[in-house]
Amino acid sequence: PDGLAQASSRLVQDFARALASKLRAAEQKYGYRDGWLTQDWEAECRQHLREHMAKGDPLDVAIYAAFMWQRGWSTADVEVEQSR
């Protein structure tokens, strides 16, 4: 976007490339394609996000966050969402 610092722009572009590479590797390794587009796995996706946060790979976390972002799902625990 206009006005974004050059270093920040580079960060976003580099991260996007790394993310795409990681996702492609997972597609090849596990045979995944576009199953993330389905509506019926929000709770499972949220659980995978938590599991990958515990494992510590920011790219895996970002992939699940991207799935959730695209679907409009919150990353908050269901209990937190219901108490709002």
ChimeraX attribute file (.defattr): number of C-alpha atoms within 10 A of each C-alpha:
attribute: neighborCount
match mode: 1-to-1
recipient: residues
	/A:1	5
	/A:2	5
	/A:3	6
	/A:4	9
	/A:5	10
	/A:6	9
	/A:7	9
	/A:8	10
	/A:9	14
	/A:10	12
	/A:11	12
	/A:12	12
	/A:13	12
	/A:14	12
	/A:15	14
	/A:16	14
	/A:17	12
	/A:18	13
	/A:19	19
	/A:20	14
	/A:21	13
	/A:22	14
	/A:23	17
	/A:24	15
	/A:25	13
	/A:26	14
	/A:27	13
	/A:28	10
	/A:29	9
	/A:30	9
	/A:31	9
	/A:32	13
	/A:33	12
	/A:34	7
	/A:35	8
	/A:36	16
	/A:37	12
	/A:38	9
	/A:39	9
	/A:40	9
	/A:41	12
	/A:42	18
	/A:43	13
	/A:44	10
	/A:45	18
	/A:46	20
	/A:47	15
	/A:48	16
	/A:49	21
	/A:50	15
	/A:51	13
	/A:52	17
	/A:53	16
	/A:54	10
	/A:55	11
	/A:56	10
	/A:57	10
	/A:58	11
	/A:59	19
	/A:60	20
	/A:61	19
	/A:62	18
	/A:63	17
	/A:64	21
	/A:65	19
	/A:66	14
	/A:67	17
	/A:68	19
	/A:69	13
	/A:70	11
	/A:71	14
	/A:72	10
	/A:73	16
	/A:74	13
	/A:75	18
	/A:76	10
	/A:77	12
	/A:78	11
	/A:79	8
	/A:80	8
	/A:81	10
	/A:82	8
	/A:83	6
	/A:84	5
